[in-house]
Amino acid sequence: MPKMKSKSSAKKRFRTTGSGKIRRNTKGRRHILTKRTRKSKRQLRGGRLIHKSDEANIRLMIPYA
């Protein structure tokens, strides 16, 4: 049986936590940050967890993660 391939875009965007949940990066941190307040930029640091309804689809994209 051949190995399953992971989606390259999903490999770059998602990673699993120690407890098995899937983490993603926060949106809105790339450019045009001058209009945002200091507080809102600070709150965009760190990652977020994937919503439970999306988790099954993402696990199919990264089968070995």
C-alpha positions in Angstrom: 0.0 0.0 0.0 1.5 3.4 -0.9 1.9 6.2 1.6 -0.8 8.9 1.7 0.2 12.3 0.6 -0.3 15.4 2.8 -1.6 18.6 1.3 1.4 21.0 1.1 -0.7 24.0 1.9 -2.1 22.4 5.0 1.4 21.3 6.2 2.5 24.9 6.2 -0.7 26.3 7.9 -1.6 23.8 10.6 0.2 21.9 13.4 -1.0 19.7 16.2 -0.7 20.5 19.9 0.5 18.0 22.4 -3.1 17.0 23.3 -3.9 16.4 19.6 -5.9 19.6 18.8 -5.0 21.5 15.7 -3.6 25.0 15.8 -3.6 27.7 13.2 -2.0 31.2 12.9 -4.1 34.3 13.4 -5.4 36.2 10.5 -4.9 39.9 10.0 -1.2 40.2 10.8 0.4 40.6 7.4 0.1 44.3 6.4 -1.9 47.5 6.9 -1.3 47.4 10.7 -1.0 51.1 11.1 -4.8 51.6 11.5 -4.9 49.0 14.2 -4.5 49.9 17.9 -1.7 48.6 20.0 -4.1 46.4 21.9 -5.6 44.8 18.9 -2.2 44.0 17.4 -1.1 42.5 20.7 -4.2 40.3 20.8 -3.4 38.9 17.4 -0.1 37.3 18.7 0.0 33.6 19.1 -2.2 31.0 17.4 -5.8 29.9 17.6 -7.4 26.5 17.7 -9.3 25.1 14.8 -13.1 25.0 15.1 -14.5 21.6 15.8 -16.6 21.5 12.6 -13.4 22.1 10.5 -11.2 19.6 12.3 -12.2 16.4 10.4 -11.4 18.0 7.0 -8.1 19.3 8.1 -7.1 15.9 9.6 -7.7 14.4 6.1 -5.3 16.9 4.6 -2.5 16.1 7.1 -2.9 12.4 7.8 0.5 11.9 9.6 0.3 15.0 11.9 
